[in-house]
Every structure is written in C-alpha cells, then in structure tokens.
Amino acid sequence: MRILVTNDDGIQSRGILALAGALERIAEVWVVAPDRERSAVSHALTMGRPLRKKRIQALGSRYFAVNGTPTDCVLLGAHKILPGRPDLLVSGVNKGENLGDDISYSGTVSAAIEGTILGIPSFAISLVARKNFDFRPAAAFAVRLARNLLRHGLPKNTFLNVNVPAGKGRRSYRITRMGKRIYGDSVREMRDPWGKKYYLIGGNDPGYADTEDSDFRAIARGSILGFFLGVIPGGGALLGSFMSYAVEKRISREPHTFGQGNIRGVAGPESANNSGAGGAFVPLLTLGIPCNVIMAILMGGLMIHGVEPGPRLIPDHPQVFFGVVGSMYLGNIMLLIINLPLIGIWVRLLKLRYSLLFP
C-alpha cells in the first residue's frame, strides 16, 4: 500500500513529520509538500511558472519539497514523483482547526479535494489548538482512519475533513455537518513608521452561526420556555424541564435518539430548569405572589424583616430588589468559575451504579 502525504504548513512542519512517521507503520509513505508555509492559499494552482522538486535527504529518501501550492504537490506527487498511483492521500496534520467556511480557504483541505478529483481516497486532518501543539494524538487517529480507508475505501467524490481536539488520544469520533463561520471585520488598517497605510487580514476570533439540530438552539428554546413557565404560580422549574424535553423531542428529526444521549434532550431541559428558577422571582417581587414552596419561604423571610413583596417593593426597598437581581448575576458567575474546572468530576459521577444513588 502506498500513501501520499502533503500539507500547507510546509515540509519542515512538525505536523507533517509526526503524520508521516506514524503512517509509515502501516504503508509505504511518500511526502510531497510545499517548501514553505502556504496556509490559506485554498485550491490555488501554479500556472506560467516552473515548478521544481527537491529531495530532502535529511528527512528520508521519499521526502520531496515543491516550490508550489498544496494542489501543485498533489499533482506532481501523483503524476511524476511517486512510482505509481497512491492508494490514499492524507493532508496534514494542520496547525489549527479547519471548521465551517475555513475549508474554502484551507490549503490542507484543498489538497484532499484535489486528491478526490483525481480519484484517490483522501482526507485532511487538523489539530484544534492555539498553543502547545502536540501532533501525536492526531497522527495516531490518522493511522486508525487510514487503515480503515485502505481496507474499505470511500464513496466516489467524497473526502473527509477531520478535526482532532488537543489533548490525549481520542478513541471516539462524531460525524458532523459543516457549520457556518462568522468572521466579522477581519481587515485591519495600520500605519507603518513612515505614516503610510497598510492592511492586515485576520487576527480577530471568528464565531459560529446557529444551525439546525445544534445544542445552541436547544439552549435558547429551553431558556425562553422555562422562564415563562416559571412565572406561572404552582408550575415551578420542573414543569419547564418536562415541557422543554417534550418540545425538543417533537421538533427533532431523530426523536428515537432521545433517552439515548441526544444533546438536545439534555441542554433544553437543563436550560429550562435554570431559567424557570429565575422566572419564579417575577411574580413574587412584582405582585407578591409566590409561585412555589421555595418562593413562599423567601416571601416569609422578607416579611419577617419588614419587607413586603409587591408593587411597592422597588420604591420602598430598592436595595432589596437590586440586591436580589445582583445576587443572581453573582451566583451564575460563581457557578461558572467553580463548575468549569470540575466538569471531569461531574462526568465521572455518571459512571456510578444506580444502586448507589437510589438504594
């Protein structure tokens, strides 16, 4: 079996060296990559300028640098450098993720697209990181995927774009749909020491647009639903959770996955529960009507101290009203600070036997 490896970070990048070294355990690896960094060149093809290859003997007898783009490297490698047609093309490991609209700019992904055009099973692989780049887990996953594709191949006109989160080796994976990047104003106007204008593209952190079947939509719906149900006397936060779960299951394209780990069945009810608790304060503070037992206890405590909840609360006791509102903000900030570092512990609690939780 013969694998062609390329990238857009250049032949000396740590990502491609880690990838090629890992793939050599399962196949004959040929590396044909740009002689320098060619990030964000997309599917550019060099025309009207001579292309030259250079064997990098210090890396190995099958390592070649080309003074062109990743697409050039694929064409030269497949048609002129390799002794025969490659069985697989792997592009990467890219230094940084290629998500959503990134793939239209990425030379790494475009190399995999070019391989697909040539009829070669291809995939691009990127490491999702900003610092402390450890390419070994991504390279190890690439070996697993390459072994599978060498055995089973890919459907015609299909390539894979793989993004591996930074950290330890990944045993599981998830198939996703391509999202939508929100880049914002990515062109900055600057001035050099002589006062002349110049421009820089990039530098700001892009966001992501909401898409169908995403957890963002579930959280938004659950928060709105839970708030209004929390206002209803006697409803409580539990009613919002059940209602949110029912809504998410009803509008989902895959209702059979609820109860089996569908993220929307978790995010929606949890958001509804949280917002329902806050919504219950609205009738208590504005009308003096407790929605549930907890609000009734709070109302009793306020009245013991001479504070009567209702329409006169804000003009008569503004410090109490704004103190309650401020405590909600402070409480959420504290929960965020405390819970984020402890996420791993909460996940491990799921492994406890139910008999220990419910005797």
C-alpha positions in Angstrom: 0.0 0.0 0.0 1.2 3.5 -0.9 0.2 6.7 0.8 0.9 10.3 -0.4 1.2 12.8 2.4 1.1 16.6 1.9 0.0 19.8 3.8 0.0 23.6 3.6 2.3 24.3 6.6 5.5 23.2 4.7 7.6 20.1 4.6 9.5 21.1 7.8 6.4 21.4 9.9 6.1 19.2 13.0 2.6 18.2 12.0 3.5 16.5 8.7 6.6 14.9 10.2 4.5 13.4 13.0 1.9 12.2 10.5 4.3 10.7 8.1 6.2 8.9 10.8 3.0 7.4 12.2 1.7 6.3 8.8 5.0 4.6 8.0 3.9 1.8 10.3 1.1 0.7 8.0 2.2 1.6 4.5 4.9 3.0 2.1 4.7 6.8 2.7 5.7 9.4 0.2 5.8 13.0 1.4 5.4 15.8 -1.2 4.8 19.1 0.4 5.4 22.9 -0.1 8.9 24.1 0.5 7.5 26.8 2.8 4.2 27.7 4.6 1.3 28.0 2.1 -1.6 28.4 4.5 -4.9 29.9 3.2 -3.9 29.5 -0.5 -7.1 27.5 -1.0 -7.1 25.4 -4.2 -4.6 27.7 -6.0 -2.8 26.1 -8.9 0.6 27.4 -10.2 0.4 28.3 -13.9 3.1 30.0 -16.1 5.9 29.5 -13.6 8.2 26.5 -13.5 7.7 24.1 -10.6 10.7 22.3 -9.1 11.0 19.4 -6.7 13.9 18.8 -4.3 14.5 15.6 -2.4 15.0 16.4 1.4 17.5 13.6 2.1 17.9 14.6 5.7 14.3 13.6 6.3 14.3 10.5 4.1 14.6 9.3 0.5 10.8 9.7 -0.1 10.5 13.3 1.2 10.2 16.0 -1.5 9.7 19.8 -1.3 8.0 21.6 -4.1 8.1 25.4 -4.7 4.3 25.5 -5.2 0.9 25.1 -3.5 -0.5 22.1 -1.8 -2.6 21.4 -5.0 0.6 21.5 -7.0 2.2 19.0 -4.7 -0.7 16.6 -5.1 -0.5 16.8 -8.9 3.3 16.4 -9.1 3.3 13.6 -6.5 0.6 11.6 -8.1 1.8 12.0 -11.7 5.6 12.5 -11.6 7.2 11.7 -8.2 5.6 8.6 -6.9 6.5 5.3 -8.7 2.8 4.5 -9.1 -0.7 5.7 -8.2 -1.2 6.2 -4.4 -3.8 4.2 -2.6 -4.6 7.0 -0.2 -3.9 10.7 0.2 -3.6 12.3 3.7 -3.2 16.1 4.1 -2.0 17.4 7.5 -1.6 17.5 10.4 -2.6 21.1 10.1 -1.6 23.5 12.8 -5.0 24.8 13.8 -8.6 23.7 13.1 -10.4 23.8 9.7 -14.1 24.2 10.6 -17.0 25.6 8.6 -16.1 28.1 6.0 -12.4 27.6 6.8 -12.2 24.8 4.4 -12.8 27.1 1.4 -9.5 28.9 2.4 -7.5 26.0 3.6 -4.7 24.6 1.5 -4.7 21.5 3.7 -8.3 20.7 2.9 -7.9 21.7 -0.8 -5.1 19.1 -1.2 -7.6 16.4 -0.1 -10.2 17.8 -2.5 -7.6 17.6 -5.4 -6.9 14.0 -4.4 -10.6 13.3 -4.6 -10.8 14.9 -8.1 -8.0 12.6 -9.2 -10.0 9.6 -7.9 -7.7 9.0 -4.9 -9.4 8.3 -1.5 -8.4 11.4 0.6 -8.8 13.0 3.9 -7.5 16.2 5.6 -6.7 16.2 9.3 -6.2 19.2 11.6 -5.3 19.8 15.2 -7.6 22.1 17.2 -5.2 24.0 19.3 -3.8 27.5 19.8 -0.6 26.6 21.7 1.4 23.6 23.0 0.9 21.8 19.7 1.2 18.0 20.3 0.5 16.3 17.0 0.9 12.8 18.2 -2.8 12.1 19.1 -3.9 13.5 15.7 -1.3 11.4 13.9 -2.4 8.3 15.8 -6.0 8.9 14.8 -4.9 9.4 11.2 -3.4 5.9 11.3 -6.6 4.4 12.5 -8.6 6.2 9.8 -6.0 5.4 7.1 -6.0 1.7 7.9 -9.8 1.7 7.6 -9.9 3.6 4.3 -7.2 1.4 2.8 -9.4 -1.6 3.6 -12.8 -0.2 2.7 -12.2 3.0 0.6 -14.6 6.0 0.3 -17.6 6.6 -1.8 -16.9 8.3 -5.1 -16.4 12.1 -5.0 -16.2 12.0 -1.2 -13.4 13.2 1.1 -13.2 13.6 4.8 -12.2 16.7 6.8 -11.1 15.6 10.3 -10.5 17.9 13.3 -8.9 16.4 16.4 -9.2 18.3 19.7 -5.9 18.9 21.5 -5.1 16.6 24.4 -4.8 12.9 24.9 -5.6 10.3 22.3 -9.2 10.1 21.1 -11.0 6.8 20.9 -14.3 8.1 19.8 -15.4 10.4 17.0 -18.5 12.2 15.8 -19.8 12.8 12.3 -20.9 16.4 11.9 -22.3 18.7 9.3 -20.3 21.7 8.1 -21.1 24.8 10.2 -21.0 28.5 9.2 -18.2 30.8 10.4 -18.9 34.4 11.3 -15.6 36.3 10.6 -16.7 39.8 11.2 -14.4 42.7 10.3 -11.2 40.8 9.5 -9.4 43.6 7.6 -7.4 46.0 9.8 -5.9 49.3 8.6 -2.5 50.1 10.1 0.3 52.6 9.5 4.0 52.0 9.2 6.7 54.2 10.9 6.6 56.5 7.8 2.9 57.1 8.1 1.9 55.0 5.1 -1.2 52.8 5.3 -1.1 49.1 5.1 -3.7 46.3 5.8 -3.7 43.1 7.7 -6.3 40.3 7.1 -7.3 38.2 10.0 -6.5 38.4 13.7 -10.0 38.5 15.2 -11.6 35.4 16.7 -14.5 34.2 14.5 -17.7 32.9 15.8 -20.2 30.3 14.6 -23.7 30.7 13.2 -26.6 28.7 14.7 -27.5 25.6 12.7 -30.3 23.1 12.7 -30.0 20.3 15.2 -27.4 22.2 17.3 -27.3 22.4 21.0 -27.3 26.3 20.8 -30.9 26.2 19.5 -32.0 23.8 22.3 -30.5 26.1 25.0 -32.2 29.2 23.6 -35.6 27.5 23.4 -35.3 25.9 26.8 -34.3 29.3 28.4 -37.3 31.1 27.0 -39.8 28.3 27.7 -38.5 27.8 31.2 -38.7 31.4 32.1 -42.4 31.8 31.2 -43.4 28.6 32.8 -41.5 29.6 35.9 -43.7 32.7 36.2 -46.9 30.5 36.4 -48.0 30.0 40.0 -47.6 26.4 41.1 -45.6 25.5 38.0 -42.0 25.5 39.3 -38.8 24.7 37.4 -39.8 21.0 37.0 -42.7 21.8 34.7 -40.3 23.8 32.4 -37.9 20.9 32.2 -40.6 18.4 31.2 -42.1 20.8 28.7 -38.8 21.6 27.1 -37.9 17.9 26.7 -41.3 17.3 25.0 -40.8 20.3 22.7 -37.3 19.2 21.7 -38.4 15.6 21.1 -41.3 16.7 19.0 -39.4 19.0 16.6 -36.3 16.8 16.3 -35.7 14.9 13.1 -34.4 12.0 15.2 -36.9 11.6 18.2 -35.8 8.0 18.7 -32.4 9.1 20.0 -34.0 10.9 23.0 -33.3 9.0 26.1 -30.1 7.6 24.5 -27.8 10.7 24.9 -29.2 13.2 22.4 -27.6 16.5 23.5 -30.8 18.5 22.8 -32.7 16.3 25.3 -30.1 17.4 28.0 -29.4 21.0 27.1 -33.0 22.1 26.6 -34.5 20.8 29.9 -31.5 21.9 31.9 -31.7 25.4 30.5 -35.5 25.5 31.2 -34.9 24.4 34.8 -32.3 27.1 35.4 -34.4 29.9 33.8 -37.6 28.7 35.5 -36.0 29.2 38.9 -35.2 32.8 37.9 -38.6 33.4 36.4 -40.3 32.4 39.6 -39.0 35.6 41.2 -41.0 37.8 38.8 -44.5 37.4 40.4 -43.0 37.3 43.9 -41.2 40.6 43.6 -43.7 42.5 41.5 -47.1 41.1 42.7 -46.2 39.5 46.0 -47.4 36.1 44.7 -45.2 33.1 45.5 -45.1 30.5 42.6 -43.8 27.6 44.6 -42.8 26.5 48.1 -39.3 28.0 47.9 -40.7 31.4 46.9 -43.2 31.2 49.7 -40.4 30.6 52.2 -38.5 33.6 50.8 -41.6 35.7 51.0 -42.0 34.8 54.6 -38.4 35.7 55.4 -38.7 39.1 53.7 -41.9 39.9 55.6 -40.3 38.9 58.9 -37.7 41.7 58.2 -40.5 44.2 57.4 -40.1 43.9 53.6 -43.4 43.3 51.8 -43.0 42.0 48.2 -45.3 43.5 45.6 -45.8 46.7 43.5 -44.2 48.9 46.3 -41.1 46.9 46.7 -38.8 48.9 44.3 -39.8 52.4 45.5 -39.9 51.4 49.2 -36.9 48.9 49.3 -34.8 49.4 46.2 -31.7 47.9 47.9 -33.6 44.6 48.4 -34.8 44.4 44.8 -31.5 45.2 43.2 -29.7 43.1 45.8 -31.7 40.1 44.7 -31.0 40.8 41.0 -27.3 41.4 41.6 -27.1 38.1 43.6 -28.4 36.2 40.6 -25.6 37.6 38.4 -23.0 36.9 41.1 -24.3 33.4 41.6 -24.1 32.5 38.0 -20.6 33.8 37.8 -19.5 31.8 40.8 -21.1 28.7 39.3 -19.2 29.2 36.1 -15.9 29.6 37.9 -16.5 26.6 40.2 -18.0 24.2 37.7 -15.8 24.5 34.6 -12.7 23.1 36.4 -14.8 20.3 37.9 -16.5 19.1 34.7 -14.4 16.0 34.6 -15.5 15.0 38.1 -19.2 15.5 37.2 -18.8 13.3 34.2 -17.2 10.6 36.2 -20.2 10.6 38.6 -22.3 9.3 35.7 -20.3 6.0 35.9 -21.7 5.3 39.4 -24.1 2.4 39.7 -27.7 3.4 40.1 -27.9 1.2 43.2 -25.5 3.5 45.0 -27.6 6.6 44.0 -31.0 5.1 44.7 -30.8 2.5 47.4 
